[in-house]
């Protein structure tokens, strides 16, 4: 059983995978829209193909750094809030165990479980691991499932660059390879191409 628990703790949980996926989707979405806006603005205002390329690359770099830092801070803040909740629940368990017991029992009763079964299930959960049980039931997260802020930041960086570098080059190429009037239309079309 201990070997199974240690294997479970080492593997990436669904919550962690979803968080990294969320960071990646937001990075891609934000990057495409931001870089497209910057490049379209520069293409409409200037006729220099070099300015368009540099604006796309600068927008990509700024967006990548912004998204990565935002993801890191967001996930780290969530982790800090979870740690604070655990500390708070430890104190409450030490001073008012019965209150926490009744919280879980009442939650089970509201879910439609009978009085007898609610009491039995709550007693079993609280006897096994009271802190883990109250944190899961009250806040909806598991003690051993910490989301990694570095993983979220790296996912955001990878996807933002992956989506924006080809787009920036595509914007540049579309502008250079055509006349200036139709180039804005071509840039717009290449912006929505990933979708």
Order of alpha helices (4+ residues) and beta strands (2+ residues): alpha-alpha-alpha-alpha-alpha-alpha-alpha
